[in-house]
Amino acid sequence: MYLTRVLSPIHVEPTCVSQTLKIPEWRRAMSEEFDALVFYGTLDLVPSSALNNVVGCLDYIDTFSLVVKSTTIRVVLSIAVSCGWSLRQLDVNNAFLQGHLSETVFMVQPLGFADSTYPSHVCRLKKVIYGLKQVPRAWYNELRQFLLHNSNGDLVDKFITTLARRFLIKDLGTLSYFLGAEVLPCSAGLYLSQQKYVLDLLSRTKMFDAKPVSTPLLADHDLKLLMAPPLQMSLSFVK
């Protein structure tokens, strides 16, 4: 006897837009994202000009944006513990849609969401959008300017209220989970753990019932790029 486990179509990730639009859950998520673009006034529909020679994904200059390092996070947490500060966590909804562009960018209308009245029009972006090379830098500049103009008060609640006037935010309360790490208070200060991240990873890959194998590794082991042949399915291990 042979037993084959068949996955329901709802649990299989689509590989193209046409497949995605056929699944109600994915279609609903896409509609929410598109509604956010309209809500924030991210784009305008304009006629496509034959005079413009548009070259996709080439005409941009400044894209560099600072990215927080794990060392910086630990330093900030250490300072907070030493000074007895409380730690609050906020989430900015659609953060990458908050930045502003310094150049003119056009894009085709999203597949499945084209305007039936003007199907040949294109979108002229007024703000950044997910997928642009300039997005991280634009969001960094927007948040940086806000912090520079609103850093004179030291009251957390006042700061959060001021932040909420500019961005749509979620107050997640006391810091508990950040960038894959649990932040747990203890008698000595704060304890950082990735147990939840590992358990979520096991659940997502359906490996909860797998037998654990001890694989000790020396702390000072020097790993080199060419020590082993490349994996055939490397994208499966990106997470």
C-alpha positions, -999 to +999 in steps of 0.1 A: +000+000+000+011+035-007-001+066+011+002+100-005-005+132+014-022+157-008-020+194+003-051+215+000-047+243-026-053+269+001-020+258+018+001+259-013+018+292-019+010+305-054+039+311-078+024+338-100-001+366-098-028+347-119-027+319-093-028+343-064-059+361-077-079+329-077-074+323-040-099+344-018-075+347+011-046+360-011-070+382-031-083+398+002-047+405+014-038+421-020-070+442-018-060+455+016-025+464+004-039+482-027-065+501-005-036+513+016-019+527-015-051+546-023-056+557+014-021+572+016-023+589-018+007+570-031-001+572-068-020+590-095-032+576-128-018+595-158-017+589-196+013+570-209+035+594-228+052+581-260+078+608-256+093+593-225+118+565-230+112+546-197+139+522-187+127+500-158+147+496-126+177+517-138+170+554-132+178+559-095+208+572-075+205+572-037+194+539-022+216+534+008+198+531+041+211+524+076+201+490+090+201+483+128+228+458+140+222+432+166+251+448+186+233+481+186+201+465+199+219+449+228+237+481+237+204+500+238+188+473+259+218+473+282+215+511+287+178+509+293+184+483+321+212+503+336+191+534+337+159+517+348+140+528+317+108+511+305+108+497+270+077+502+248+072+486+213+054+503+184+046+492+149+040+517+121+014+504+097+025+503+061+058+519+071+073+518+036+044+538+022+052+568+044+083+580+026+084+606-002+101+604-035+126+630-047+123+619-084+095+610-108+087+573-110+062+556-132+048+520-130+023+499-148-011+494-131-010+463-108-023+431-125-059+425-113-064+461-100-062+480-133-087+509-137-114+497-161-120+533-173-083+540-180-067+506-187-038+521-207-029+547-181+002+543-159+007+551-123+028+581-113+041+576-078+039+604-053+053+583-025+075+553-023+060+518-028+071+483-018+096+470-043+114+503-052+151+505-046+146+538-029+121+526-003+143+519+027+162+552+024+129+572+020+114+556+051+146+562+070+147+599+060+110+603+069+114+588+104+147+606+110+131+640+102+102+633+125+125+623+154+147+654+149+116+676+152+100+658+181+129+648+204+127+676+229+103+658+253+112+629+274+077+616+283+070+583+265+032+588+263+036+623+249+060+610+223+037+581+213+007+606+210+028+628+188+040+599+167+004+587+162-006+621+148+019+616+119+018+578+114-009+551+118+007+530+146+000+500+169+011+503+205+023+468+212+030+476+249+060+465+268+088+452+246+085+414+245+094+402+210+117+420+185+134+409+153+131+372+161+142+375+197+121+373+229+129+400+255+123+384+289+127+404+321+147+386+349+163+395+382+196+404+365+180+425+338+168+412+304+172+378+289+172+374+251+159+341+237+151+328+203+131+298+215+098+312+200+115+318+167+128+282+166+095+267+176+077+288+149+102+276+124+096+240+133+059+245+131+061+262+097+083+234+083+062+207+100+093+193+118+078+193+154+078+155+154+113+151+140+138+134+163+164+158+177+200+152+169+228+167+190+252+186+167+278+203+189+299+229+172+331+246+185+325+283+193+357+293+175+352+271+144+362+290+113+336+284+086+347+292+050+325+297+020+341+269-001+343+242+025+313+223+010+296+221-024+266+245-029+232+233-019+209+223-047+178+239-030+195+268-012+163+290-013+146+265+010+171+274+037+169+312+035+147+314+066 
